[in-house]
Amino acid sequence: MLARMFAGEDSNRLWLSVTDANGAFLVDRSPRYFEPILSYLRHGQLILDKSIDPQGVLEEATFFGIESIVPLLESMIQDEQKPTDNFPLGRRDVISALIKTSHISELRFQGLNLAGADLSRLDLRNINFKYANMQGVKLIGANLAFCCLERADLSHANLEGAILLGVKMLCAVLEGANLKTCNFEDPAGSRANLEGVNLKGAILEGSQMASVNLRVATLKHANLQNCDLRGAVLAGADLENCNLSGSDLHEANLRGANLKGAAFELMLTPLHMSQTIR
């Protein structure tokens, strides 16, 4: 196209350009968008400054018929148009939000993507994580007291040693998660609510879970060795092949629970039939 525009004979030209006193052609197009094309024609690399809109360069490339550069520009435009809403937030994003939010204001991460983020040892008290994607997130030693994690996905997350006083985890997914030595027990009496939670294959060994509500929870193949489950509500829970060895189930409610294959060795207090029969 460019070669034909400046052909020697006027009859072969697709576009008659005006020339100045020195014979230079005057082309009424944007030099800003043509410069990257010129560089591309020189060395075969497409390089755009951040201030250059690839859509404008594409318009020039289409006008001049430089077809080899078109797919590259279309790919750039497509990448820019991809939604960023689902990009996972990281530790720096969360810390920034914590710093900017007053301690008396409610901080919401409801429905956000935090998958894989390292939030270990952060003070995350009272934050709303409802419906959040927190798959594989690291929360080692984090303070999650009174957080709302209802229906959040924490599958394969690491919460070892986390503080979970009064936490709300109704129907949350914690399949394969590590909750070893977590503390759910609030001295003030607030109960952690994990009703309907999925803890299949999770590790809760050594956790303080007195009075926690695990009604109709799924705890298949979970490790609850040496847990303090005094007064815990496990009514209707699925405890098939669950390891409860060494745990304290004093006054725990296990009525209607599935205890098939569950291990109860070395328990601190005997398990009474009244705890398991309706």
N, C-alpha and C positions, 0 to 999 in steps of 0.2 A: 504493500500500500504506500509506504513512504517513498519507495523508489519511483513508483508510478506518478506520485504527486509532483515530483521534481524531474519528470522526464524532459528530455531536450526539446521535443516538439509539443507545442501547445495542444495539438489534437489528441495526444496520448495522455494528457493529464486528466486526473479525476477531479481536481480542484485547482482552480486558477488562483494562485497566491499573489499578493501585492509584493513588489520588491522596493527596497529603498535605493538611495543614490549610489550605493556601493554594490548593488545587485543582490543584497541579502534578502531572502524570502521572509515575509512577515506572516506568521501563522497565528491566527487568533484563537489560541487554545491556552489552557492553564499550564504555565511553566512549572508550577508547584507540583502538579500531579504527573507531569511528563518527565521530570528529573529522575525518579526511580526507574522509569522505563528505559531512559537513556543509559543509566548505569547497568541495567540488566542486559541491554544489547551489547555493552562493552565487554562485560566479564561473565555473563551468564548467571549472576546471583541476584536474587530479588531481596533488597534490603529497604525496609521502610522505617522512618523515624516514628516515634510514638505519636507525634503530632499530625502525621499523614493518615488520612482516611483511605483505607484500601478500596472503598467503593468508588472514590473519585479517580484513583489510578486505574481501576477496572474500566470506567467510562472512557478514559483516554485510550487504553489499550484496545478496547472494542472499536473505537472510532478509527484508530490507525491500523486496525486489522492485524495486530501483533498477537496471534492466536496462542503461541507457546506460553505466554505469561498468564493467560486467562485462568487456567485451572489452579495455578498457584494463588492468585488473588481471590478466587472464589472459595478456596479452602481457608484462607485467612479470614474472610468475611464470615464464613460459617462458624469458625472457632470463636469469633467475637460475639456471635449471636447466641451461643450456647448459654442456657440459664445457669447462673451461679448460685441459685438458692440451695441446691442440693450439695454443694461443695462442703466437705466436712470442716467444721470450725476446729481450731487448734488451741493449745494451751494459752498462747499469746492473746487470742481473741477473747477467751474467757476471762483472763486476768484483766484485760482492758475494760471489759464490761463490769467487772467487780469494782475496779478503781473508780469508774465513772458513776456508779450507782450508790446512792446514800444507803447507810446501814438500816434505815427505817423504811426504805422503798422495797417493793416487791420486784424481784428479778425473775424474768421468765425466759426459759429456754424451751418452751413448749413446742414440740414437733420439729425441733432443729436437728441437724445432722452433726453429731459429735463423734462419729465412729473413729476408733483408733486414737483418740486424743489422750495425751498424758496429763491428767488432772490430779496426780498424786499429791497428797499433803496440802491441798488447798482447802480453805474454809468456804464451803458451799452450802452453809446452813440456809434453810427456808426457801431454797430456789425451786421453781416449778419446772420439772423436767418431763412433764406429762407427754406421752407419745413420742418422746425424743428417740432418735437412733443413736444408741450408745454401745453398739457392738464392739467388743474388743477394747473398750476404753480402760485406761489405767486410773484407778481411784485408790491406790495403796495409801492407807493412813489418812485418807480425806475425811473431812467432817461433813457428813450429809444429814445431820440431825434435822428432823422435821421437814425434810424435802418431800416433794410430791413426785414420785416416779411411776405413777399409775400408767399402766400399759406401755411403759418404756421398754425398749429392746436393749437389754444388757447382756445378751448371750456372749459367753466366753470373756466377759469383763473380769478384771482383777481388782477386787475390793478388799484385799487382805488387810486386816487391821483397821478397817474403816469404822467411823462412828455413825451409827444408824438409829439413834434414839428417836422414837416417835415418827419414823419414816412411813410414808404411805406408798406401798408397792402393789396395790390391787391389780391382779391380772398381768403383772409385769413378766417379761421373759428374761430369766437368768440361767438358761440352760448352759451347763458346762462352765458356769462362772466360779471364780475363786472368792469365797467369803470367809476364809479361814481367820479365826480369832476376831471376828467382828463383834461389836458391842451394840445390841439392840435394846438393852435394859436401861430404862430411864428411872433414876432414883426418885423423881417427882411423881412417877406412876403412869406416865403416858405410854400407851401400848403401840408398838410398831404393828402396822396392819399390812400383812402379806397375803390376804385372802385371795385364793385363786391363782397365786403366783406359780410360774413354771420354774422349778429348781431341779429339773431332771439332770442327774449326773453332776450336780454342783458340789463344791467342797465347802462345808461349814464347820469343819473340825475346830473344837475349842471355842466356839462362839457363845456369847452371853445372850440367851434368847428367852429369858424368863418372861412369861405372860404374853409372848408374841402371838399374834393371830395368824395361823397357817391353815385356816379352815379351807377345805376342798383344794388344797395346794397339791401340785405334782412334785413328788420328791423321789421318784424312781431312781434307784442306783445312786442316790445322794449319799455323801459322807457326812454324818452328824456325830461322829465320835467325840466323846468327852464334852458334849454341849450341855449348857444349863438351860433346860426346857421346863423348869418348874412352872406349873400353872399355864403352860402354853395350850392354845386351842388348835388341835390337829384333827378335829372332827371331819370325817369324810375325806381326809387327805389320802393320797396314793403314796404309800410308803413301801411299795414292793421292792425287795432286795436293797432296802435302805440300811445303812450301817449306823446303828444307834448305840454301839458298844461304849460302855463307860459314861453314858449320858444320864443326867438327872431328870426324870420324868415325873417327879413328885407332883400329884394333883393335876397332871396334864390331862386334857380331854382328848381321848383317842377313839371316841365312839364313831362307829361306822367307817373307820379308817381301814384301808387295805394294807395288811401287815404280812402279806405273803412273802416269805423268804427274808424278812427283816431280821437283822442281828441285834440281840439284846444282851450280849455278854457283859459281865463286869459292871452292871448297872448300879448306881449309887443307892437307889431305893427300889424296892420290888414293884413290879407292875401289877396292879390289881385288875381283876376281871371287870369290875365296875367301871373302869376307865375306858374299856374297849367295847362293852356291850350296851346297846341302847336300853 
